[in-house]
Amino acid sequence: MTKVISISDDAYADLTALKSKNESFSDVVRKLSQEAKMKNLLSLAGAWKDAPEMDRIFKKILNERKIHRERKVEL
């Protein structure tokens, strides 16, 4: 489905500059939105590294993984 949107002349020029010969404007917008999502996700990396409760949480996670890994299932 195609949608019509209005953008300013300078925004159009910016998109045109980012667009390669074989890309559509939709491709450029899609690529930019994916990059924005990744930047938002990457901004969280290391956010909890200095939180004092992280050691306790990490140990609990490891313990839970160990418990579930050691569980034996008979079929």
C-alpha positions as CSV (number, residue, x, y, z in Angstrom):
1,M,0.0,0.0,0.0
2,T,1.3,3.4,-0.9
3,K,0.9,6.5,1.3
4,V,1.5,10.1,0.3
5,I,3.4,12.3,2.8
6,S,4.5,15.9,2.6
7,I,8.1,16.8,3.6
8,S,9.9,20.1,3.4
9,D,12.3,20.8,0.5
10,D,15.4,20.5,2.8
11,A,14.2,17.1,4.2
12,Y,13.7,15.9,0.6
13,A,17.2,17.1,-0.2
14,D,18.6,15.2,2.8
15,L,16.8,12.0,1.8
16,T,18.0,12.4,-1.8
17,A,21.6,12.8,-0.6
18,L,21.2,9.5,1.4
19,K,19.6,7.6,-1.4
20,S,21.7,5.5,-3.6
21,K,20.9,4.9,-7.3
22,N,19.2,1.6,-6.7
23,E,17.3,2.6,-3.6
24,S,13.8,3.9,-3.2
25,F,12.9,6.6,-0.8
26,S,11.0,3.9,1.2
27,D,14.3,2.0,1.5
28,V,16.0,5.1,2.8
29,V,13.3,5.8,5.4
30,R,13.3,2.1,6.4
31,K,17.1,2.1,6.8
32,L,17.0,5.3,8.9
33,S,14.2,4.0,11.2
34,Q,16.1,0.8,11.7
35,E,19.3,2.7,12.6
36,A,17.3,4.8,15.1
37,K,15.9,1.7,16.7
38,M,19.4,0.3,17.1
39,K,20.7,3.5,18.6
40,N,17.9,3.5,21.2
41,L,18.7,-0.1,22.0
42,L,22.5,0.5,22.1
43,S,22.0,3.4,24.5
44,L,20.9,0.9,27.1
45,A,24.2,-1.1,26.9
46,G,26.0,-0.9,30.2
47,A,23.2,1.1,31.9
48,W,23.2,-1.2,34.9
49,K,27.0,-1.9,35.2
50,D,27.4,0.2,38.3
51,A,24.1,-0.8,40.0
52,P,24.9,-2.5,43.3
53,E,22.0,-5.0,43.0
54,M,23.3,-6.3,39.7
55,D,25.6,-8.9,41.4
56,R,22.7,-10.3,43.3
57,I,20.4,-10.4,40.3
58,F,23.1,-12.0,38.1
59,K,23.9,-14.7,40.7
60,K,20.1,-15.5,40.9
61,I,19.9,-15.7,37.1
62,L,22.9,-18.1,36.9
63,N,21.4,-20.2,39.7
64,E,18.0,-20.4,38.0
65,R,19.7,-21.5,34.7
66,K,21.7,-24.2,36.6
67,I,18.5,-25.5,38.2
68,H,16.6,-25.7,34.9
69,R,19.6,-27.2,33.1
70,E,20.0,-30.0,35.6
71,R,16.4,-31.0,35.5
72,K,16.0,-34.4,33.9
73,V,13.0,-35.3,31.8
74,E,11.9,-38.8,31.1
75,L,9.7,-39.5,28.1
